[in-house]
Amino acid sequence: MLIWIILVIVILLVIWVIVGYNGLVRSRMQTQEAWSQIDVQLKRRNDLIPNLLETVKGYAKYEQSTLEKVTELRSKVANASTPNEAMKASDALGKQMASILAVAESYPDLKANQNFLKLQEELTNTENKISYSRQLFNSTTANYNVKLETFPSNLIAGLFGFKAKEFLEAPEEEKSVPKVDFGDMA
């Protein structure tokens, strides 16, 4: 009778380890899938940028150094080896793109160009998808990291060497409070 009790306990313990391990693997894969979604949107943005730059170049003799900087940042995003590295390059690229899009304000013909408007709209949609994907990545990362730190899954995580994932954080300049000045109005 004692052998049966020990056997049942061992079987329950094995089942508990299997279920816990599979849950951790599932969470880790969801985190990787969420990063994959960000990666897809970054690639989409990188594919849109050359068309947008060519359209802008046709209307404005914009600084060559700015266009070169955008090309360089596109390469950094494409060649990043970690999610944080990719997002840092992506944030820098976003800033450069904002300055290029601001050029349209100075060129009414460019602002009215259908190709430019379509590319600008696609780029805006892609930026929104990147933002959503970042949120999803951080949510899945939080769920995964919680499993790594809570009992009893932390025992299984330690046993099989699961490691915590890093969150994607907003750049410092985006965290600062914007200054609003209504002094020039009236």
Secondary structure as UniProt FT lines:
FT   HELIX           2..59
FT   HELIX           64..79
FT   HELIX           83..102
FT   HELIX           103..106
FT   HELIX           108..112
FT   HELIX           114..149
FT   TURN            151..152
FT   HELIX           153..160
FT   HELIX           172..175
FT   TURN            183..184
//
